[in-house]
Amino acid sequence: MTAIDDPRYQANLQQGGGHPKGQPPNVMGRGEKLSFCIVKYIFFGFNVFIWFLGCGVLSLGVWLHVNRGPYMSLVPAYSFLSASSLCITAGCIILIVGFLGCCGAFLENQCMLIGYFVLVLLIFTLEVTAGTLGIVKQNEMREVLKEEFLISIQQDYHPVVEDQNKDNWRNVMNSLQKELHCCGINNYTDWYYVSAWPNEERVPDSCCVRSLNLCGQLDKSYWYNRGCLEEIEYWFIRNMYVLGVVGITVAVIQILAMVAAIILFCYLRSRKYLL
């Protein structure tokens, strides 16, 4: 028979007395309390950081939206994929996750911890699903993006425009061609006879190997030969290791956060770990 099962030990507890001499003082030892405190405050601190990160991302998105409009929207038909929209959406989600984690840990609220777990699990599932679809459907996605880019070049690019959305897209496209040293989507011929110059075989000046005045109207020997879609794919291949490490790191952090939330929930649910 264990010490806890001893009738004298149980009778003493029922009478409100202390633990008999030589008997265990508590079902939960100090080591277990310490473990709970460590998990709780590390979880709390981590989610405080997540909350501040969400504030930063949301502020960046609002600033981009107010000052730049749908800045960096490469595909005008999908303006919701602009940098400002993505930052605002991501910032709101991160803020909610951080809030649930902070309050759930600090207040020891089981509902918030479960809500935190479900939300992080949902985000993790969406990430895995998006990554899997991106790998399986990469050829289809490539063709869709290629078609949308070509339509945007043909219809939305103008040297001087009053529409801020189109002006932002023009600036992003020019920056992309300068940074990646490319021209058009497939090659420079994508710029031939676009709505901006319907009767000319020319390109924007951002396609030029060397920056010269009106170089886009010169001979094709002055222009980049490779298309931007090929350069974007090459950039992803070249940085695949970094992207893989970042993806795995984020996944591990999310899994650890879910495990910590469940541990805290179970501790509180059992009513054994009281601070």
Buried (B, 14 or more C-beta within 10 A) or exposed (E): EEEEEEEEBEEBBEEEEEBBEEBEEEEBEEEBBEBBEEBBEEBBEBBBEBBEBBBEBBEBBBEBBEEBBBBBBBBBEBBEBBBBBBBBBBBBBBBBBBBBBBBBBBEBBBEBBBBBBEBBBEBBEEBEEEEEEEEEEEEEEEEEBBEBBBEBBBBBBBEEBEEEBBBBBBBBBBEBBBEBEBBBBBBBBBBEEBEBBEEEEBBBBBBBEEEEEEBBEBEBEBBBBBBBBBBBEEEEEEEEEEEEEEEEEEBEEBEEBBEBBBBBBEBBEEEBBEE
